[in-house]
Amino acid sequence: MCGAATCTKPWPPLSAKQPVSTSVSGAGIASVAFDDGTANRLRDAVAQQRQAGLRCDWLEAEDVLERFPGAAPDTRGALFAPEDGAVDPATLTRALHADGRRLGVKLLPERVVRIVTAEKQARVTGVALENRTVTAEHVVIAAGAWSPGIGGLPRPLPVEPVRGQMAAAPWPSGTPPAILYFDHGYVLARGGEALMGSTMEHAGFDGRITDAGIAQIVDGATRLLPALATARPTRTWAGLRPVTPDGRPIIGADPETRGLWFATGHGRNGILLAALTGEIIADLLAKGATDVEIAALTMARFQPSAISDQQAADG
């Protein structure tokens, strides 16, 4: 939070190039505190964001209720990021697809079975599909939670699926739109609905919804917006997030195989970091370098030597 604006700036220009809306809403996001410990932590976060040059404010309880009349009355305050917002992932994906086609991108709706490498040169030469091979000078692994399942990778990819369940219900009549967070739960207004999320479950590739999961997120959303107490979900769904052991994405080159790049493991921040990740990978492929510091995000941190060094430092 608070840094989202730097990652979402590419979306409006994209929308201007083609007729598909990216459904960006930028009215700000509030992370609400219900106890003193959380309030103190969020105040510290406000200070850190301001030091980084980002707009971020602390709202006292009365300010929260004035700005968000539907918020829970027992709030202790909130971190407010006025330049942050939300984007609809489905419409964004359609917009990117349309813009890619406009720019001449060729999309192959086929499953990649494995990458192909020149063994003696330790270099990527393409990818093998189910019935043919496509040659390529560069290959970017960006298959989310399914990235480790691509064959031919030079090393195990430490990414696992984490299920996130969500629900939607009618937005409460007479309640102004808002985007509110608390802990891992949130509620946001979009298209006349209250979108509620979300669980973080280590359930493998099981993408089913559960009664317990939906009850958890509805309870969390109602804690933020009490007017949802009588609402009933009209639709529910679940997705699988790609999560790494340290919670950071894997971005950049493979340490040993030339032409192999990674852009995966973003966890629940995939859409948030998608534009920035795309810019980084594009710069690396086109110019061989990026202005963004990604040393802490590369695959090299999972090399045995790097893990041993970190363990020694922690010990």
N, C-alpha and C positions, 0 to 999 in steps of 0.2 A: 504494500500500500504506500501511498504518497509518491512512489517512483513510477507509478503506472503511466503517467502522462508522457514520460520520455519514451515509453515503448509504444504508445498508441498514436503518436503524432503521424506516422506514415499512413494511417488508415484514411483520414479525410482526403488527401491528394489522390489516393487510389480511387475513392468513390467518385471523384470529379472526372475521372477518365472514362467511366462507363456507367450505364444506367442502373446497375444493381446496387441498392443501398447496403451499407455496412452496418446500419442500425447502431451507431455510436451514440450513447447518452453520456453527457459530461457534466451532470449537475453536482458532482462531488460524492464522496463516500465517507461514511462515519463508522468508526470502530468504537463500539459502546462499552463502557465499564459499568459493572454492577457491584464492585467491591473496591476497597481502597488499594489493595495490592495491584489489581489490574489498572486502576486509574494512575497509580504511580508509574507503572511500566509504560503506559501509553504516553504519559507526559514526557518521559525520557525519550520515547520514540519521536515525539514532536520535535524536541530539541535536536536530535540527531538528523532528522530530515531537513530542518532549517539550516543546520551547519553544512549540509550537502547542497544547499542552494535551492531546495524545493519548497513549494508553498505547502504549509501544513500548520494547522491551528489546534489549540486545545479549547474545547467548548465546555464551559461549566454546565451543570445539570439544567439550569433554567434556560441556557442558550440552546441546548439540545432540544428541549421541548418546544421552544419558540420556532426553531428552524424545521424540526420534524414533529409536528403536532401529534402524530400517531405513535411516537416512540413510547416505550415503557416509562411510566412516571417515576419509578424508583432508580433511574439511571444516576450514576455518580459523575457523569461527564462523558466526553467522547473525543477521540482523535478525529479531526476532520481534514480531509484532503480535497480542497475545492476544485482542483484541476483533474482529479481522477474521475473515472467513469466506467461504463460497462459497454461491451460490444456483444452482439448476438453471434455466437460461433457459427450457427448454420448459415445466416445471411453473409457473414464474412467469408466463409468458405466458398459460397456461390459467387461472391464478388471477385475473389482471387482467381477462381476457375475461369470466370468470364474474362478477366483482365489478362490472364495468361494466354488464353486462346487469341485474344485481340493482338497480343504481342508476338504470336507465332509459336507459342509453346506447344509441343506435341505430347499429349497425354496417352499413356498406354495402360488401359485398365486390366492389367495382368499381374499375377502374383510373382514377385521375385523369389526364386528358390534359393539362390546363393550368389555371392559375388564371385567373379572370375579374376584370377591373378596370374601374372607371369612368375612362375616359381623362382627362377634364377634371379630375376630382377626385383622381386618383392614389390611389384607394382600392380595396381588394379588395371584390368583391361576391359572390364564390362560387367554385366550381370546376366545370369542364366534365368530365363523364365521357364515356365512349365514345358513349352514346346520349341523354344528357340533361345538364341543368345543375342544380346544387344551389346555392341561394343561401346565403350566410353572411356574417356581419359580420366574422368573424375566420377566417383560414386559417393553420394551423401546418404548415410544411414539416418533416416528420419521416420521410422516406422512406429514411433511411440512404444507402447508396452510390448509390441511384437518385434521390436528391433533385435533382441537376442535370438529369435528364431530364424533369422536369415543365415543360411549356411555359408561356409567359407570364410567367416570372420577369423582374423589371425589370433584372437584371444577371446575368452568369455566376456560378454558385455554385462556389467552389473546393473541391470535394469529389471525391475519386477513390477507386475501390475498391482495397482491398489484401486479397489472398487469405490466409486463415488455415486451414491444414490441421490436423486433429486425428485422434487414434486412441484406441481403448479396448482394454484387455486385462484379463484376470482379475487382481484384486488379489492380490499374493503371499500365500500361506497363511502364517499365523503372524506377519505384519507388521502392527503397529498402524496404523490409519488416520492419514493425514497430508496436509497441503497444503504442498508444497515448491516454491520458485522458484529459478531460476538463470538470469541473463541474460534471454533471451526465452522460455526453456523452463520448463515446470512439469509437475508430476504431482499429482493429487489423488484421494482415495478417494471414490467415490460409488456406492451400490447394488451393492457387491461388485466394482466395476470400478476399474481405474486409468485415469483420463482423462489423456491426454498431449497437450500442445500446446507451441507452436503456431508455424507459420511466419508470416512477414510478406513477402508476395510481390506485386510490382507486375505483375500478369498481366491487367489489364483486368477484364472481366466473365467471365473463364474460371473457373468454379467447380469444375473437375475436380481430383481428387486425383492425386498423382504418386508414383512409387516413391521418388524422391529426397527429396521432402518428408516422406513418412512415415518414411523411414529417419532423417532429421535429427531429427525430434521423438522417435522411439523412443530414439535414441542420447542425446539430452538428458535424457529421463526416466530412463534407465538410469544416467546420470551421477549423478543425484540419489538414486535408489533402486536400488542394484545388484541387488536381488532380481528386478528386471524383466528381467535379462539373458536369461533363457530363455523369457520370455513372448512370445507372438505376438499381434498385433492381431486382435481378433475383429470389429471394425467400424472404418471410417474415414469421414471426411466433411470438408467444407470450407465455409467461409462467406466473405462479402465484407464487409470492414470499411470504413466511410466515414472517410477520412482527409483532413485539411486540410494546407496547406503548413506551418503552424507547429505542427501536432500538437494544437492545442486545438479544442474543439468550437465551433460557431457557435450562440449562444443569444441570443434577444432579437428586437427589432423590426427590420424593414427600415428603412434610413435615410430612405427617401422615400415608400414606399407604405404608407399607413395600413391597419391591419388585417392586415398580412402579418407573420408571425413565423417564426423559425427555431429548430429544435431538432434539429440534425444535426451530422455530422462528429465523432462521439465516438471514432472509431478503435476500439481494442480495449477501451475503457472504457465501452461503451454500457450494459451491465447495471449496472456499478458506479455510474454516474452517472444512471441512469434515474429513480430516485425523486426525487433532488434537482432534476433538470431538469424533471420534471413539476410539482414544487412551484413552481419559478421561473416557468414559463410560466403556470400557473394563477393565480398572484399578479398577473402582468403583465396578463392578460386581465381578471381580476375587479376588481383594485384599481388597475391602472396603474403599479404599482411593486413592487419586490421588496427584501427585506432583504439578499439576497445580492449581493455586488459582482460584476457581470458586464461591466464596461466593457471588460475585455481579451478578452471572448468574443463581442462583438457583430459583426455583419456590417460595421460601419463601419470596422473595422481593415483591410479589404481594398479600401477606396475608394482611388482613385489618389492623392489628397492624403495619406492616412495612410501609404501605402507610401512616398511621396516623403519624408515627414517622417522615417520610420524609417530609410530609406537614408542620409539626411543625418546623422542621429544616429550611425549605425554608421560613417559615413565619417570 
